[in-house]
Amino acid sequence: MNSPEDCLDCIKAGEELDAFVRGDLPLDDADRMRRHLNQCGHCADVARFEQAFRDRLKRAGKHDCCPDALKARIRDALERNRPDA
């Protein structure tokens, strides 16, 4: 039987979900999150959405590239606006 300290409510789960999806939660907290997600369909749906969203962003970032002309314009603008220029 789980103690109250082992339980995770939906509000706390929501606060820690991003860190969980990134893999940044300590092991004990991640285990508690997994137990919560196994019992809470709503939070599990949110976690799946967050993971899918992060995966999609990663894939999109690999294929999209800033055009060289735009990179040059940005570099020029930054150079012109440097305080020591």
PDB file as gemmi writes it, atoms N, CA and C in Angstrom:
CRYST1    1.000    1.000    1.000  90.00  90.00  90.00 P 1                      
ATOM      1  N   MET A   1       0.833  -1.184   0.000  1.00  0.00           N  
ATOM      2  CA  MET A   1       0.000   0.000   0.000  1.00  0.00           C  
ATOM      3  C   MET A   1       0.876   1.244   0.000  1.00  0.00           C  
ATOM      4  N   ASN A   2       0.537   2.225  -0.811  1.00  0.00           N  
ATOM      5  CA  ASN A   2       1.309   3.457  -0.913  1.00  0.00           C  
ATOM      6  C   ASN A   2       1.009   4.376   0.260  1.00  0.00           C  
ATOM      7  N   SER A   3       2.040   5.057   0.738  1.00  0.00           N  
ATOM      8  CA  SER A   3       1.838   6.070   1.762  1.00  0.00           C  
ATOM      9  C   SER A   3       1.422   7.369   1.076  1.00  0.00           C  
ATOM     10  N   PRO A   4       0.859   8.329   1.829  1.00  0.00           N  
ATOM     11  CA  PRO A   4       0.471   9.604   1.212  1.00  0.00           C  
ATOM     12  C   PRO A   4       1.633  10.302   0.517  1.00  0.00           C  
ATOM     13  N   GLU A   5       2.846  10.097   1.024  1.00  0.00           N  
ATOM     14  CA  GLU A   5       4.012  10.728   0.399  1.00  0.00           C  
ATOM     15  C   GLU A   5       4.301  10.132  -0.981  1.00  0.00           C  
ATOM     16  N   ASP A   6       3.833   8.898  -1.199  1.00  0.00           N  
ATOM     17  CA  ASP A   6       4.042   8.239  -2.483  1.00  0.00           C  
ATOM     18  C   ASP A   6       3.028   8.669  -3.535  1.00  0.00           C  
ATOM     19  N   CYS A   7       1.958   9.310  -3.091  1.00  0.00           N  
ATOM     20  CA  CYS A   7       0.891   9.709  -4.004  1.00  0.00           C  
ATOM     21  C   CYS A   7       1.204  11.065  -4.629  1.00  0.00           C  
ATOM     22  N   LEU A   8       0.668  11.277  -5.792  1.00  0.00           N  
ATOM     23  CA  LEU A   8       0.877  12.522  -6.514  1.00  0.00           C  
ATOM     24  C   LEU A   8      -0.479  12.995  -7.001  1.00  0.00           C  
ATOM     25  N   ASP A   9      -0.862  14.217  -6.647  1.00  0.00           N  
ATOM     26  CA  ASP A   9      -2.142  14.713  -7.136  1.00  0.00           C  
ATOM     27  C   ASP A   9      -1.958  15.374  -8.496  1.00  0.00           C  
ATOM     28  N   CYS A  10      -3.052  15.640  -9.158  1.00  0.00           N  
ATOM     29  CA  CYS A  10      -3.000  16.171 -10.526  1.00  0.00           C  
ATOM     30  C   CYS A  10      -2.343  17.546 -10.592  1.00  0.00           C  
ATOM     31  N   ILE A  11      -2.536  18.366  -9.577  1.00  0.00           N  
ATOM     32  CA  ILE A  11      -1.920  19.698  -9.592  1.00  0.00           C  
ATOM     33  C   ILE A  11      -0.405  19.561  -9.527  1.00  0.00           C  
ATOM     34  N   LYS A  12       0.097  18.757  -8.613  1.00  0.00           N  
ATOM     35  CA  LYS A  12       1.540  18.538  -8.494  1.00  0.00           C  
ATOM     36  C   LYS A  12       2.083  17.863  -9.761  1.00  0.00           C  
ATOM     37  N   ALA A  13       1.320  16.912 -10.296  1.00  0.00           N  
ATOM     38  CA  ALA A  13       1.744  16.243 -11.531  1.00  0.00           C  
ATOM     39  C   ALA A  13       1.886  17.265 -12.656  1.00  0.00           C  
ATOM     40  N   GLY A  14       0.928  18.177 -12.758  1.00  0.00           N  
ATOM     41  CA  GLY A  14       0.994  19.204 -13.797  1.00  0.00           C  
ATOM     42  C   GLY A  14       2.204  20.097 -13.642  1.00  0.00           C  
ATOM     43  N   GLU A  15       2.565  20.391 -12.395  1.00  0.00           N  
ATOM     44  CA  GLU A  15       3.735  21.242 -12.140  1.00  0.00           C  
ATOM     45  C   GLU A  15       5.038  20.544 -12.519  1.00  0.00           C  
ATOM     46  N   GLU A  16       5.063  19.224 -12.415  1.00  0.00           N  
ATOM     47  CA  GLU A  16       6.289  18.463 -12.674  1.00  0.00           C  
ATOM     48  C   GLU A  16       6.315  17.786 -14.039  1.00  0.00           C  
ATOM     49  N   LEU A  17       5.231  17.921 -14.792  1.00  0.00           N  
ATOM     50  CA  LEU A  17       5.108  17.173 -16.044  1.00  0.00           C  
ATOM     51  C   LEU A  17       6.192  17.530 -17.057  1.00  0.00           C  
ATOM     52  N   ASP A  18       6.488  18.799 -17.217  1.00  0.00           N  
ATOM     53  CA  ASP A  18       7.496  19.201 -18.197  1.00  0.00           C  
ATOM     54  C   ASP A  18       8.858  18.590 -17.858  1.00  0.00           C  
ATOM     55  N   ALA A  19       9.231  18.658 -16.591  1.00  0.00           N  
ATOM     56  CA  ALA A  19      10.505  18.064 -16.168  1.00  0.00           C  
ATOM     57  C   ALA A  19      10.493  16.554 -16.390  1.00  0.00           C  
ATOM     58  N   PHE A  20       9.352  15.916 -16.160  1.00  0.00           N  
ATOM     59  CA  PHE A  20       9.240  14.474 -16.381  1.00  0.00           C  
ATOM     60  C   PHE A  20       9.440  14.143 -17.857  1.00  0.00           C  
ATOM     61  N   VAL A  21       8.750  14.877 -18.728  1.00  0.00           N  
ATOM     62  CA  VAL A  21       8.838  14.620 -20.174  1.00  0.00           C  
ATOM     63  C   VAL A  21      10.268  14.856 -20.667  1.00  0.00           C  
ATOM     64  N   ARG A  22      10.947  15.852 -20.113  1.00  0.00           N  
ATOM     65  CA  ARG A  22      12.340  16.119 -20.493  1.00  0.00           C  
ATOM     66  C   ARG A  22      13.311  15.097 -19.909  1.00  0.00           C  
ATOM     67  N   GLY A  23      12.846  14.323 -18.918  1.00  0.00           N  
ATOM     68  CA  GLY A  23      13.728  13.361 -18.254  1.00  0.00           C  
ATOM     69  C   GLY A  23      14.553  13.992 -17.163  1.00  0.00           C  
ATOM     70  N   ASP A  24      14.087  15.125 -16.623  1.00  0.00           N  
ATOM     71  CA  ASP A  24      14.850  15.865 -15.630  1.00  0.00           C  
ATOM     72  C   ASP A  24      14.401  15.633 -14.186  1.00  0.00           C  
ATOM     73  N   LEU A  25      13.407  14.783 -13.969  1.00  0.00           N  
ATOM     74  CA  LEU A  25      12.974  14.522 -12.593  1.00  0.00           C  
ATOM     75  C   LEU A  25      13.914  13.513 -11.938  1.00  0.00           C  
ATOM     76  N   PRO A  26      14.181  13.689 -10.650  1.00  0.00           N  
ATOM     77  CA  PRO A  26      14.938  12.656  -9.936  1.00  0.00           C  
ATOM     78  C   PRO A  26      14.190  11.323 -10.008  1.00  0.00           C  
ATOM     79  N   LEU A  27      14.907  10.245  -9.873  1.00  0.00           N  
ATOM     80  CA  LEU A  27      14.358   8.900 -10.061  1.00  0.00           C  
ATOM     81  C   LEU A  27      13.109   8.647  -9.212  1.00  0.00           C  
ATOM     82  N   ASP A  28      13.151   8.995  -7.933  1.00  0.00           N  
ATOM     83  CA  ASP A  28      11.992   8.759  -7.062  1.00  0.00           C  
ATOM     84  C   ASP A  28      10.779   9.552  -7.535  1.00  0.00           C  
ATOM     85  N   ASP A  29      10.991  10.812  -7.918  1.00  0.00           N  
ATOM     86  CA  ASP A  29       9.884  11.643  -8.404  1.00  0.00           C  
ATOM     87  C   ASP A  29       9.349  11.115  -9.733  1.00  0.00           C  
ATOM     88  N   ALA A  30      10.245  10.649 -10.593  1.00  0.00           N  
ATOM     89  CA  ALA A  30       9.811  10.094 -11.886  1.00  0.00           C  
ATOM     90  C   ALA A  30       8.992   8.817 -11.676  1.00  0.00           C  
ATOM     91  N   ASP A  31       9.396   7.989 -10.714  1.00  0.00           N  
ATOM     92  CA  ASP A  31       8.622   6.784 -10.411  1.00  0.00           C  
ATOM     93  C   ASP A  31       7.231   7.147  -9.895  1.00  0.00           C  
ATOM     94  N   ARG A  32       7.165   8.153  -9.032  1.00  0.00           N  
ATOM     95  CA  ARG A  32       5.878   8.602  -8.504  1.00  0.00           C  
ATOM     96  C   ARG A  32       5.012   9.150  -9.647  1.00  0.00           C  
ATOM     97  N   MET A  33       5.630   9.870 -10.577  1.00  0.00           N  
ATOM     98  CA  MET A  33       4.886  10.409 -11.728  1.00  0.00           C  
ATOM     99  C   MET A  33       4.346   9.255 -12.582  1.00  0.00           C  
ATOM    100  N   ARG A  34       5.173   8.241 -12.836  1.00  0.00           N  
ATOM    101  CA  ARG A  34       4.713   7.104 -13.632  1.00  0.00           C  
ATOM    102  C   ARG A  34       3.512   6.415 -12.983  1.00  0.00           C  
ATOM    103  N   ARG A  35       3.585   6.258 -11.663  1.00  0.00           N  
ATOM    104  CA  ARG A  35       2.449   5.640 -10.955  1.00  0.00           C  
ATOM    105  C   ARG A  35       1.194   6.500 -11.122  1.00  0.00           C  
ATOM    106  N   HIS A  36       1.350   7.802 -11.021  1.00  0.00           N  
ATOM    107  CA  HIS A  36       0.197   8.692 -11.188  1.00  0.00           C  
ATOM    108  C   HIS A  36      -0.357   8.583 -12.614  1.00  0.00           C  
ATOM    109  N   LEU A  37       0.519   8.600 -13.595  1.00  0.00           N  
ATOM    110  CA  LEU A  37       0.071   8.540 -14.987  1.00  0.00           C  
ATOM    111  C   LEU A  37      -0.617   7.209 -15.292  1.00  0.00           C  
ATOM    112  N   ASN A  38      -0.205   6.136 -14.625  1.00  0.00           N  
ATOM    113  CA  ASN A  38      -0.856   4.833 -14.809  1.00  0.00           C  
ATOM    114  C   ASN A  38      -2.270   4.821 -14.234  1.00  0.00           C  
ATOM    115  N   GLN A  39      -2.533   5.711 -13.279  1.00  0.00           N  
ATOM    116  CA  GLN A  39      -3.837   5.742 -12.619  1.00  0.00           C  
ATOM    117  C   GLN A  39      -4.735   6.876 -13.096  1.00  0.00           C  
ATOM    118  N   CYS A  40      -4.163   7.880 -13.723  1.00  0.00           N  
ATOM    119  CA  CYS A  40      -4.935   9.075 -14.090  1.00  0.00           C  
ATOM    120  C   CYS A  40      -4.929   9.250 -15.613  1.00  0.00           C  
ATOM    121  N   GLY A  41      -6.039   8.929 -16.226  1.00  0.00           N  
ATOM    122  CA  GLY A  41      -6.137   9.029 -17.682  1.00  0.00           C  
ATOM    123  C   GLY A  41      -5.944  10.446 -18.198  1.00  0.00           C  
ATOM    124  N   HIS A  42      -6.471  11.431 -17.479  1.00  0.00           N  
ATOM    125  CA  HIS A  42      -6.331  12.820 -17.936  1.00  0.00           C  
ATOM    126  C   HIS A  42      -4.862  13.238 -17.973  1.00  0.00           C  
ATOM    127  N   CYS A  43      -4.152  13.013 -16.872  1.00  0.00           N  
ATOM    128  CA  CYS A  43      -2.737  13.402 -16.828  1.00  0.00           C  
ATOM    129  C   CYS A  43      -1.914  12.592 -17.835  1.00  0.00           C  
ATOM    130  N   ALA A  44      -2.278  11.324 -18.031  1.00  0.00           N  
ATOM    131  CA  ALA A  44      -1.575  10.498 -19.022  1.00  0.00           C  
ATOM    132  C   ALA A  44      -1.777  11.063 -20.424  1.00  0.00           C  
ATOM    133  N   ASP A  45      -3.000  11.528 -20.716  1.00  0.00           N  
ATOM    134  CA  ASP A  45      -3.261  12.150 -22.022  1.00  0.00           C  
ATOM    135  C   ASP A  45      -2.428  13.413 -22.203  1.00  0.00           C  
ATOM    136  N   VAL A  46      -2.356  14.225 -21.162  1.00  0.00           N  
ATOM    137  CA  VAL A  46      -1.559  15.458 -21.231  1.00  0.00           C  
ATOM    138  C   VAL A  46      -0.084  15.111 -21.438  1.00  0.00           C  
ATOM    139  N   ALA A  47       0.405  14.115 -20.731  1.00  0.00           N  
ATOM    140  CA  ALA A  47       1.807  13.709 -20.866  1.00  0.00           C  
ATOM    141  C   ALA A  47       2.101  13.213 -22.279  1.00  0.00           C  
ATOM    142  N   ARG A  48       1.179  12.423 -22.844  1.00  0.00           N  
ATOM    143  CA  ARG A  48       1.379  11.945 -24.225  1.00  0.00           C  
ATOM    144  C   ARG A  48       1.400  13.116 -25.203  1.00  0.00           C  
ATOM    145  N   PHE A  49       0.502  14.084 -25.002  1.00  0.00           N  
ATOM    146  CA  PHE A  49       0.476  15.259 -25.868  1.00  0.00           C  
ATOM    147  C   PHE A  49       1.784  16.030 -25.763  1.00  0.00           C  
ATOM    148  N   GLU A  50       2.236  16.262 -24.530  1.00  0.00           N  
ATOM    149  CA  GLU A  50       3.491  17.007 -24.327  1.00  0.00           C  
ATOM    150  C   GLU A  50       4.664  16.294 -24.996  1.00  0.00           C  
ATOM    151  N   GLN A  51       4.730  14.985 -24.850  1.00  0.00           N  
ATOM    152  CA  GLN A  51       5.826  14.229 -25.461  1.00  0.00           C  
ATOM    153  C   GLN A  51       5.741  14.300 -26.981  1.00  0.00           C  
ATOM    154  N   ALA A  52       4.552  14.138 -27.524  1.00  0.00           N  
ATOM    155  CA  ALA A  52       4.378  14.207 -28.980  1.00  0.00           C  
ATOM    156  C   ALA A  52       4.738  15.597 -29.497  1.00  0.00           C  
ATOM    157  N   PHE A  53       4.352  16.627 -28.764  1.00  0.00           N  
ATOM    158  CA  PHE A  53       4.670  18.000 -29.150  1.00  0.00           C  
ATOM    159  C   PHE A  53       6.179  18.225 -29.170  1.00  0.00           C  
ATOM    160  N   ARG A  54       6.872  17.779 -28.114  1.00  0.00           N  
ATOM    161  CA  ARG A  54       8.331  17.923 -28.062  1.00  0.00           C  
ATOM    162  C   ARG A  54       9.006  17.142 -29.190  1.00  0.00           C  
ATOM    163  N   ASP A  55       8.516  15.931 -29.458  1.00  0.00           N  
ATOM    164  CA  ASP A  55       9.075  15.122 -30.543  1.00  0.00           C  
ATOM    165  C   ASP A  55       8.891  15.820 -31.889  1.00  0.00           C  
ATOM    166  N   ARG A  56       7.721  16.390 -32.082  1.00  0.00           N  
ATOM    167  CA  ARG A  56       7.430  17.096 -33.344  1.00  0.00           C  
ATOM    168  C   ARG A  56       8.338  18.311 -33.508  1.00  0.00           C  
ATOM    169  N   LEU A  57       8.545  19.055 -32.442  1.00  0.00           N  
ATOM    170  CA  LEU A  57       9.441  20.209 -32.506  1.00  0.00           C  
ATOM    171  C   LEU A  57      10.864  19.789 -32.857  1.00  0.00           C  
ATOM    172  N   LYS A  58      11.307  18.706 -32.255  1.00  0.00           N  
ATOM    173  CA  LYS A  58      12.657  18.213 -32.561  1.00  0.00           C  
ATOM    174  C   LYS A  58      12.788  17.844 -34.035  1.00  0.00           C  
ATOM    175  N   ARG A  59      11.779  17.125 -34.552  1.00  0.00           N  
ATOM    176  CA  ARG A  59      11.828  16.718 -35.967  1.00  0.00           C  
ATOM    177  C   ARG A  59      11.772  17.933 -36.879  1.00  0.00           C  
ATOM    178  N   ALA A  60      10.931  18.891 -36.557  1.00  0.00           N  
ATOM    179  CA  ALA A  60      10.792  20.078 -37.399  1.00  0.00           C  
ATOM    180  C   ALA A  60      12.081  20.889 -37.397  1.00  0.00           C  
ATOM    181  N   GLY A  61      12.738  20.954 -36.259  1.00  0.00           N  
ATOM    182  CA  GLY A  61      13.971  21.725 -36.162  1.00  0.00           C  
ATOM    183  C   GLY A  61      15.112  21.144 -36.967  1.00  0.00           C  
ATOM    184  N   LYS A  62      15.063  19.855 -37.229  1.00  0.00           N  
ATOM    185  CA  LYS A  62      16.133  19.216 -37.993  1.00  0.00           C  
ATOM    186  C   LYS A  62      16.030  19.528 -39.480  1.00  0.00           C  
ATOM    187  N   HIS A  63      14.833  19.860 -39.952  1.00  0.00           N  
ATOM    188  CA  HIS A  63      14.634  20.036 -41.382  1.00  0.00           C  
ATOM    189  C   HIS A  63      14.566  21.497 -41.807  1.00  0.00           C  
ATOM    190  N   ASP A  64      14.130  22.351 -40.908  1.00  0.00           N  
ATOM    191  CA  ASP A  64      14.004  23.751 -41.255  1.00  0.00           C  
ATOM    192  C   ASP A  64      15.311  24.464 -40.940  1.00  0.00           C  
ATOM    193  N   CYS A  65      15.714  25.287 -41.870  1.00  0.00           N  
ATOM    194  CA  CYS A  65      16.952  26.025 -41.678  1.00  0.00           C  
ATOM    195  C   CYS A  65      16.724  27.469 -42.082  1.00  0.00           C  
ATOM    196  N   CYS A  66      17.356  28.309 -41.389  1.00  0.00           N  
ATOM    197  CA  CYS A  66      17.270  29.723 -41.715  1.00  0.00           C  
ATOM    198  C   CYS A  66      18.064  29.957 -43.005  1.00  0.00           C  
ATOM    199  N   PRO A  67      17.472  30.623 -43.990  1.00  0.00           N  
ATOM    200  CA  PRO A  67      18.193  30.888 -45.236  1.00  0.00           C  
ATOM    201  C   PRO A  67      19.450  31.739 -44.983  1.00  0.00           C  
ATOM    202  N   ASP A  68      20.484  31.506 -45.767  1.00  0.00           N  
ATOM    203  CA  ASP A  68      21.748  32.221 -45.601  1.00  0.00           C  
ATOM    204  C   ASP A  68      21.564  33.730 -45.694  1.00  0.00           C  
ATOM    205  N   ALA A  69      20.699  34.183 -46.592  1.00  0.00           N  
ATOM    206  CA  ALA A  69      20.476  35.624 -46.732  1.00  0.00           C  
ATOM    207  C   ALA A  69      19.898  36.220 -45.448  1.00  0.00           C  
ATOM    208  N   LEU A  70      19.001  35.496 -44.817  1.00  0.00           N  
ATOM    209  CA  LEU A  70      18.423  35.976 -43.567  1.00  0.00           C  
ATOM    210  C   LEU A  70      19.459  35.966 -42.456  1.00  0.00           C  
ATOM    211  N   LYS A  71      20.274  34.922 -42.396  1.00  0.00           N  
ATOM    212  CA  LYS A  71      21.347  34.874 -41.407  1.00  0.00           C  
ATOM    213  C   LYS A  71      22.266  36.081 -41.553  1.00  0.00           C  
ATOM    214  N   ALA A  72      22.615  36.421 -42.784  1.00  0.00           N  
ATOM    215  CA  ALA A  72      23.495  37.559 -43.035  1.00  0.00           C  
ATOM    216  C   ALA A  72      22.844  38.870 -42.589  1.00  0.00           C  
ATOM    217  N   ARG A  73      21.550  39.021 -42.875  1.00  0.00           N  
ATOM    218  CA  ARG A  73      20.845  40.248 -42.454  1.00  0.00           C  
ATOM    219  C   ARG A  73      20.811  40.366 -40.941  1.00  0.00           C  
ATOM    220  N   ILE A  74      20.600  39.248 -40.265  1.00  0.00           N  
ATOM    221  CA  ILE A  74      20.566  39.265 -38.801  1.00  0.00           C  
ATOM    222  C   ILE A  74      21.942  39.608 -38.246  1.00  0.00           C  
ATOM    223  N   ARG A  75      22.989  38.981 -38.798  1.00  0.00           N  
ATOM    224  CA  ARG A  75      24.356  39.294 -38.350  1.00  0.00           C  
ATOM    225  C   ARG A  75      24.668  40.764 -38.553  1.00  0.00           C  
ATOM    226  N   ASP A  76      24.296  41.316 -39.718  1.00  0.00           N  
ATOM    227  CA  ASP A  76      24.541  42.728 -40.000  1.00  0.00           C  
ATOM    228  C   ASP A  76      23.800  43.631 -39.023  1.00  0.00           C  
ATOM    229  N   ALA A  77      22.548  43.304 -38.750  1.00  0.00           N  
ATOM    230  CA  ALA A  77      21.755  44.120 -37.824  1.00  0.00           C  
ATOM    231  C   ALA A  77      22.345  44.060 -36.417  1.00  0.00           C  
ATOM    232  N   LEU A  78      22.767  42.891 -35.996  1.00  0.00           N  
ATOM    233  CA  LEU A  78      23.375  42.764 -34.674  1.00  0.00           C  
ATOM    234  C   LEU A  78      24.683  43.536 -34.603  1.00  0.00           C  
ATOM    235  N   GLU A  79      25.459  43.462 -35.656  1.00  0.00           N  
ATOM    236  CA  GLU A  79      26.744  44.177 -35.694  1.00  0.00           C  
ATOM    237  C   GLU A  79      26.522  45.686 -35.610  1.00  0.00           C  
ATOM    238  N   ARG A  80      25.540  46.171 -36.355  1.00  0.00           N  
ATOM    239  CA  ARG A  80      25.242  47.623 -36.359  1.00  0.00           C  
ATOM    240  C   ARG A  80      24.765  48.106 -34.988  1.00  0.00           C  
ATOM    241  N   ASN A  81      24.114  47.235 -34.234  1.00  0.00           N  
ATOM    242  CA  ASN A  81      23.530  47.642 -32.964  1.00  0.00           C  
ATOM    243  C   ASN A  81      24.368  47.280 -31.754  1.00  0.00           C  
ATOM    244  N   ARG A  82      25.598  46.837 -31.982  1.00  0.00           N  
ATOM    245  CA  ARG A  82      26.491  46.544 -30.866  1.00  0.00           C  
ATOM    246  C   ARG A  82      26.838  47.832 -30.134  1.00  0.00           C  
ATOM    247  N   PRO A  83      26.861  47.820 -28.808  1.00  0.00           N  
ATOM    248  CA  PRO A  83      27.174  49.026 -28.059  1.00  0.00           C  
ATOM    249  C   PRO A  83      28.583  49.558 -28.318  1.00  0.00           C  
ATOM    250  N   ASP A  84      29.522  48.677 -28.643  1.00  0.00           N  
ATOM    251  CA  ASP A  84      30.902  49.128 -28.862  1.00  0.00           C  
ATOM    252  C   ASP A  84      31.205  49.423 -30.316  1.00  0.00           C  
ATOM    253  N   ALA A  85      30.179  49.404 -31.167  1.00  0.00           N  
ATOM    254  CA  ALA A  85      30.394  49.645 -32.605  1.00  0.00           C  
ATOM    255  C   ALA A  85      30.474  51.127 -32.900  1.00  0.00           C  
TER     256      ALA A  85                                                      
END                                                                             
